[in-house]
């Protein structure tokens, strides 16, 4: 029966394959499988760059992940598969890549980790242990998640990390909390604290570096007393609000550590809505 998926004409398909450098199987070829494998190889080589870390099922009950190169905060890494993984029966298992180039997992009841990670897939398994669905959670550009924070290339070597409303509000609890992970010799260009909906009560916010990332704890090294109870933007590169910046210009990170955030009052039950952005140049030896 003829195919019905809206294919081009045979002549147009042949022209397209030739332009793509894909060889067709020779008519009356006695070694059909050899040319079939060669054609399959040509097609797969073209998708190799985007197939890295893709989850597949080598058996009906186990999964594994395709080898290849990927980027982590601007650093190229190479993943090599280990033994097959056996997801939890009668549940959905989450799989992600951690900063050590290792695939980790947890059931959906536990959820994705709070630490920086790259989502790979969700694998559904029935009560008999048989895989029923694999949902790909990778994106065309690999995306990192760090306590609700995403990372992505913006312009050139400059990168940005952003923390959303729910993430930031949970950190505005009067304690000094880790906001963004940073590495030694990263160069932080600017921190921006944005308030869309005010906290509803007095709340001043300081943003700086922890003791590991600085020469000592520098809790207000970027922003001093940003006003979370007034809509607007506080930036480390200007004085949009009086007193919100510690000093203008970028900072070189001394050691692996964190950009921290501190607040004067607990905003967990408030209506605060906003975000924090960090613009930086990652260090690559």
N, C-alpha and C positions, 0 to 999 in steps of 0.2 A: 504494500500500500504506500502511496506517495506521502512524503512528509508534509505537514500542514502548518509549520511554524513561521510562515512568512519569509522563507529563504529567498535570496536573490537567484537569478537564473544561473544555470550551470556555468555558462560562459563567464559571467561576472565573478562567480566564486573562483573559477580557475585563474582569472586575472588577478584577483585579490591575493590568492595563495602565492602566486608567482612573485608579486610585489613584496610580499612578506618573507620571501625566501624559504617557503615551505614546499618541500618536494612531495608530489603525489605518488601513490603506489603505481608502479608500472603495470600496464595491462598484461595479462597472461603471465604474471610473475610467479615463478615456481616457489620461491622463498618469500611467500607473502608476509610471514611474521617478522622477518628481518626488516623489511621496509615499513611495516606497520609500527614497529618499535622505534625506528629512526624518526618517523613522522611524529610519533608521540613525544619523543625526546625533544624535537625541535620546538613543539608547542609548550612543553613544560619549562624549558629553559627560559622562555620569554616571560614566564610568571614567577620565576624563582625569587626575584627581588621582593615580591609582596607575599610570598608564601611562608616566609620564616615565622616560626612559632605557631603556625596553623595547627589546630587540634584535629586529629583523625582517630579512627578506631581500627587498630590492627586486628582485633578480634571482636566478638560481639559483646564482650564484658570488660575490655580494657581500652585505654586511650594512650596516645603518645603525641609528640609535638615535632613538627618538621624542623630540621636543622637549618641554620643560615645566619646571616648577619642582620643586626638591628641596631638602632641608636638609642642610647640612654643618656638624656640630658646632654646631647651633643657628642657623646663618646660612642664610638663604634664597638660593638661587642659581637662575639660569635657564640651561638648556642649549639651544643651537640647533645642529641637525645641520650637519655639514660634508659633504664628498664621501663617497661610499660606500667602505667598507673591504673589502679583498680578503683574506680569511683564508688561511693557509698550506695548500697542497694536501697531502692525505694526512696530516693531523695535526689536533689540536684546538687552537684558539686561544682564549686567555683575554682578555677585555675588562674594563677597569675604569675608573672615573673617578678622576682625581687632584685634588689640592688646587687646581690652576689651572683647574678646570672644563673639563678636556680628557680625552677618552677615549683611553686607552693600551691596548697589547696586547702579548702574548708567547705563544709556543707553550707547551703544557703541560709540556714538558721543562724550560723555564726556570722556570715556576711564577708564582704571584702575587708582587707586589713586597714588599720588606721595609718600604717606606715607607708612610705612611698613604694608604689608598685605599678606594674603594667598589666592591665586586664588581658586575658587570653580567651577564655571560653567558659560557658556554663554547660555541664553535661548532666542530662536527665537519665536516670536509671530506674527500671521498674522493680517490683518486689522479687523477681527472679534473678536480678543482677544483670539483666540485658539492657544495653544502652538503647534508649528510644529517641534521643535528640541531642545534637551538639549545636549550641548557639555560639557563633563566633563573636567575641567581644573586642577583637583588634580593630584598629581603624587604619585608613590608608596611610596616615602619618601616625606612627606609634605614639601613644599618649600615656603619660605618667600620672598617677594619682597619689597625692601625699596628704593624708588627713583631709581629704576633700579638695586638695589643691591639684590643679592641672598644670602641665608644662607643655610648651610648644615653641617652636622657632618663630620669631617675628621677623626681624630683618638682619641679614648677615649672621654674625656670630652672637648677636644680642638675643637673649631668651627672656621669657616672662613666666613667672609663676603667679597664680591667682588663687585666693581663698574666698569662697562664697559666703553668703550671709549666715547660713546655719553653722558653718565651721568657725567663723570669726566670733559669732555671738557666744558659742560654747566656750571659747577661750577667754572671753571677757568676764572672768570670775574672781578678780582681785589677786589671783596667783600669777606668777610669771610662767608663761607657757611657751612651748616651741611652736613656731608658726611655719617657717620654711627651713628645710634642710639645706645646708651649704657645705662646700668642700674647700679645703685649703687652696688659696690663691685664686678662688673665684673673685671677680671684681663686681661689686654691687654698685650699680649706677644710681638707682633711685628706688625709694619705697613710697607708695601712695596709699593713703587711708581714705576711703570714700564712705560717706554716710548718705543714704538715700532717705531713710525714715529714721528720725531721731529716737534716741533711747527712751525718752520720756522722763528721765531723771539725770542728775549730774553724773557725768562719766567722762573722765579724762584718760587718754590712752597713750602709752609710751611704747615705742618699737625700737629694739636695739639688737645686740649680739650677745650670745651666752659666753661664759668664761672660756670655753674651748675655742670658739671662733674668734674671740678678741684677745687682747693682751690681758684682759680681766673682764669681769661681767660689765657690760656696757649697755644697760637696759634701755637707755634713751639715746643711743648713738645715732639714730636716724630721725625719729620724731618724738617731740616732747609735748605732752598735754594736748593731743589732738582732741577736738571736742566731738564726742560721739552723740551729743544731745543737740547737734545743729547740723542740718543737711549741708553738704558741701564736700570739698576735697582738701585733705591735708597732705602735702608732699614734702619729702626730705630735701628737695632742691629749691624750695622757695619758702616764703613766709606768708602763704595765703591766709592763714590764721595767725594771729600774734602768738609767738612762742612755740609753734608746732615743729620747727626744725631744730636739730641739734647743731649741725654744721653742714654747709653746702658742699657738693662734690661727692665723688664716689668713695667707696671703702674697699680695701683689699682684705680678704678674709685670711686670718692668720692660721687657722687649723679647721679640721672638720668639726662642724657643730651646727648651730641653728640661729636663725633670726628669731628673736623672741618678741612676745607681746604681753603687755601688762595693763591692767585697768584699775581705776579707783573704786569702782562699784561692780557688783555682780549683775550681769545683764541677761542671765539665763531665761528669765520669765518676761523680759521686756519685749517691746515691738521693734527693736533695732533691726534695720535692714541696710546692708552695704557690702563692701568687699575690700580686700587688701591686694595690692599688686606689687611684685618685686621685679625690676628690670635689672638684668645682670649679664656679665660675660663669663661663661664657664671656663675654668682653666683646663687645658689639655697639655700634658707634658710632651 
